[in-house]
Every structure is written in structure tokens, then in C-alpha cells.
Amino acid sequence: MTRSRDRGQVDASLLTALKDLLPLRRALLWRVLGEPGGRRAWQLVGSHAAGALVPAVDHLGGDAAEPLPYEQLALHVECFEQLGLVQLPVAAGHGVLLPTASEREVDGVVELELDGPLDAAQLRVVQTLLKIHRNFLGLLDYSERDTLTGLLNRKSFDETFLRATVLEATRIYGSAAPESQARRRGGLRRHWLGVLDIDHFKQVNDVHGHLIGDEVLLLVARILRSTFRFDDRLYRFGGEEFVVLLTAPDEAAAGIAFERLRVNLGSYSFPRVGRITGSIGYSDVRPGDTPQAAFERADRAVYHAKQHGRDQVQSQARLVDAGLLDESGIVGEIELF
């Protein structure tokens, strides 16, 4: 576990350690998605049974099952909310649920199935492994997440983005998954990069102070989480700039997702500040793209939005097609003058 540098690998290592050290039939790891007070769901992120490990969901391109409604797993909800061990009925055996956590929050439940009940020594083993898991996730979060909002940070963006470009190349030059699998997942999906810039954020800091400005950023992060799906990647790049890396079947669907963000942001009443709007630009992710090139395409669309009234969503491709933007000045990471 301590050699892993990826949350999915850490989750998989926890399940492997539990299976190796205890007489388990199987071990499952569930994570809670969504914000408190909003729509929530359970995502099965890893399982270990009969000697076979199914690792955590790959959020870019994985063939993941859809999340389950939060209320559907009532005993898991009890374990998660009461922060304690809960007995789980299983056929001809025993089951237990225990809460899992990162340094920031309780974020899920581990489900264990055994032939007999856990004794005191075995329970200590489980609790020790969960503490190690929590501490190491804390180290990952420290390096990969924005300290204020808890969203992913700029440092973690490049690797995820480059995985998306590989998947885009696979989509165009040869599918890695059978067509039937693609249909089950709702069709072949493309990757899109969106940039959100909060309108007039400097005025918020100047008029209300930086503490209120930080509260606005926290609430914007919450709106982002409640707007997008569990497998969309959300980043804060610094200041009032946020980035979304998502999948959608086409440009129109991506535009709908970003328009939903604009509406949700503009309809929220921020304490002491009132209404805040955002300018959003987005671009497709292309095979061989660099993070800088894709970000700059989307950022140019943001700039156009700000120059033409703010509080709007602009597609970089549509602006180019309309002759309102010139794409010829960027080739990879090199600007041509």
C-alpha cells in the first residue's frame, strides 16, 4: 500500500491486505458520491473475492457500473452516518460493515463477508489497516488536492489529461472495447475540457474581504460537485479559475453540461455577496493534445465570453467555425508569432 501513488492502487491494496490477513470470503469497498443534503449515491470502487481482485473504478474510460441510490443500501447508510460497525446479514455466514475515511472526511464503507464472526484480534487488524489506508490517502490528498476547496489541483491534472488523449486516440484509431460494451455504456464518449472563470471575483475580495472570497470559492466547488457526474474530474487551478474534464457523446451534450453549471451558479444566492456569475469556455480533447494546448483553446473561449457580456458558455470550435477565433496560432505547446 505504501508504495502506491494512485488512489485506485491504494484502495486495491487495502482489499488485498484484508483478504490476505483475514479468512474472508470477499471484501468490497464502497464510496459515497455527492454532497450532504443533495443527491447522493454509492459507488462500488473495488472488490476482492475468490482470489480475484477487481480494482477501483478508472474514472476515465473504465467500464464501471452505475452508482446505486443512497437509500438503497440502508445498512451501509447506517454504518456511514453512525461511524460504527454494523452487522450485515449474509447467506450461511457473517457480514460486517465499517466506515472508511480520508483525512478530510468519512467517505465510504468497507464490506466484509466471512464464515464466522470477527474476533477481537481480527477486528484490530481491520481497524489498523483502515487507519493506514486513511493516512496514506491523506498524503495523496495533500499532494493532489487544493487545500481550500478539496478539488483536484493543477499538479494532478496533466497525468489524467494525458490518459484522456490516449483514449481519444484509441477511439479514433481503434477501439479497445467491443462495440457491444460501448453501447452498454451509452455509446462512444469523447472527452471535453471546460474552464470556468468567476465574473468580477476581484470585486468580491475588494468589497467583502478575502474570508468571504474564500467562502465563495468553497461554495462554487460545492456547486461544481453537485452539477457534474461522479466520474467527471473537477479542478481548481488557482484564484477564481476552475477546470472540468468530462466525457460526453458530442459537443452539444458537453455544452448542455456546462450550461447547467452556468445556470446553477447564477441561481445560487451567496451569503453577503448575492448573485455571482461565471464565464465558461470549452474545447474537445484531441489525440496527441498537450494539457497546455487544450487548456488554452478553452481559455480563449472564456476570454471571448468575458469580452462579450460574461455569464455565458462558449464553445471554442463553434467560435472558430464562426470566424470569431483563430486557432492557427497554437501548435501543441508552441505559440507561433
Summary of the structure (lengths in Angstrom):
residues: 337
radius of gyration: 22.0
end to end distance: 48.6
largest distance: 72.7
contacts: 1031
relative contact order: 0.10
helix: 42%
strand: 26%
